[in-house]
């Protein structure tokens, strides 16, 4: 049997932690001049993935 491969796109975007999956915020890569400073500041850093999305990320990363 061949080895099951992880979803390479998901592997780059999510990191497994004790409390779930850590991820970066969206809408923070380019064309930031029109975005307010407050909005950009709030999108800094990482946050834990929503519980509704954990099952699909588990499947993509082949986590048990």
trRosetta pair geometry for C-beta under 8 A, 3 or more apart (Angstrom, degrees):
i j d omega theta_ij theta_ji phi_ij phi_ji
4 62 5.4 146 116 -114 122 146
5 8 7.7 -24 159 -45 110 87
5 62 7.9 176 110 -29 19 141
6 10 7.0 -118 163 71 94 103
6 11 5.1 86 123 -62 128 122
6 60 6.9 66 -170 148 74 61
6 61 5.3 16 -146 -140 116 46
6 62 5.3 -111 -92 11 79 108
7 10 4.0 50 90 18 114 113
7 11 6.5 171 86 -20 57 85
7 60 3.8 -45 19 -171 137 96
7 61 6.8 -73 36 -66 90 48
8 11 5.4 -50 -144 32 35 117
8 12 6.7 35 157 -19 63 102
9 12 6.1 -58 -157 32 31 108
9 13 6.6 10 154 -7 64 116
10 13 5.8 -71 -145 45 35 104
10 14 5.7 -17 177 20 77 114
10 57 6.2 175 -164 -140 128 75
10 60 3.9 76 11 133 169 136
10 61 5.8 -123 119 -59 123 83
11 14 7.3 -69 -116 52 18 79
11 61 6.4 131 -84 -112 73 90
13 23 6.1 22 157 -133 84 100
13 24 7.3 -107 -156 29 74 94
14 21 4.5 -10 -167 -175 113 124
14 22 7.0 140 -159 66 58 50
14 23 5.4 -28 -102 -81 71 98
14 49 6.8 10 -129 -54 117 138
14 57 5.5 150 -106 -160 177 130
14 61 6.7 -103 83 -55 124 137
15 21 6.7 140 66 -160 37 68
15 22 4.6 -23 63 56 95 104
15 23 7.7 171 21 -70 72 51
16 20 8.0 -116 -145 144 56 26
16 21 5.9 -39 -98 -102 49 72
16 22 7.9 -125 -43 13 4 83
16 61 7.2 172 -52 136 114 160
16 63 6.5 147 -91 -102 142 149
17 20 6.3 4 61 60 89 43
17 21 7.0 147 19 -110 82 20
17 22 5.2 67 -17 -30 125 105
17 48 7.4 -97 55 -110 127 96
19 48 5.6 -62 113 -114 110 143
20 48 4.6 83 64 -168 127 107
20 49 5.4 -146 147 47 120 86
20 51 7.7 -94 -116 -88 141 63
20 54 6.2 -88 -148 -103 103 121
21 48 6.9 117 67 -159 45 63
21 49 4.0 11 68 2 100 131
21 54 6.6 168 3 -117 113 78
21 57 5.5 -47 -34 122 168 156
22 46 4.9 33 -179 156 99 138
22 47 7.5 161 -147 84 62 20
22 48 6.4 -45 -95 -98 55 54
22 49 7.5 -106 -58 -23 10 86
23 46 6.3 157 76 -156 24 94
23 47 6.7 -33 63 65 74 66
23 48 7.9 89 20 -148 81 14
23 49 5.5 74 -2 -72 122 89
24 28 7.4 -118 158 55 104 130
24 46 5.7 -59 -86 -103 52 81
25 28 5.5 71 91 -12 97 133
25 43 4.2 -151 103 -162 151 82
25 44 7.6 -8 21 2 133 8
25 45 7.6 52 -11 71 111 54
25 46 7.7 -160 -24 -116 74 36
25 47 6.8 59 -66 9 88 110
26 43 8.0 -93 67 -149 36 122
27 35 7.7 141 154 -96 105 147
27 43 6.5 -106 82 -125 89 154
28 32 7.3 41 -150 -94 48 120
28 40 7.0 123 -126 -139 93 71
28 43 4.6 -175 -75 135 125 132
28 44 7.7 154 -141 -80 151 42
31 34 6.5 -10 162 22 87 105
31 35 7.9 101 122 -17 68 103
32 35 5.1 -57 -158 34 60 118
32 40 6.1 71 -166 -99 117 127
35 39 5.0 -113 179 82 99 127
35 40 5.4 114 116 -55 120 95
36 39 4.6 95 60 5 85 102
36 40 7.1 -154 94 -4 45 86
37 40 5.7 -56 -147 39 34 110
37 41 6.1 36 154 -22 67 108
38 41 5.7 -58 -149 36 28 113
38 42 6.4 25 155 -18 64 108
39 42 5.8 -57 -148 36 30 110
39 43 6.5 23 155 -15 63 110
40 43 5.9 -63 -150 38 31 108
40 44 7.3 53 149 -45 60 89
41 44 5.9 -32 -165 -7 38 117
49 53 5.3 -107 172 81 109 114
49 54 6.0 135 107 -80 120 73
49 57 6.3 -31 178 2 170 159
50 53 5.0 76 68 12 88 104
50 54 7.6 -133 98 -32 47 81
51 54 5.6 -31 -152 -6 41 120
53 56 5.7 -60 -164 43 61 108
53 57 5.9 53 144 -18 86 109
54 57 5.9 -64 -147 43 32 106
54 58 6.0 41 154 -27 68 107
55 58 5.6 -51 -148 32 29 117
55 59 6.6 29 153 -19 62 104
56 59 5.7 -52 -152 34 34 112
56 60 6.5 32 152 -17 65 105
57 60 5.6 -52 -145 38 37 111
57 61 6.1 16 161 -2 69 111
57 63 7.9 8 122 23 73 125
58 61 6.4 -71 -143 50 23 94
58 63 4.7 -95 -147 63 72 101
58 64 8.0 140 -173 -61 108 5
59 62 7.5 23 -175 -77 30 40
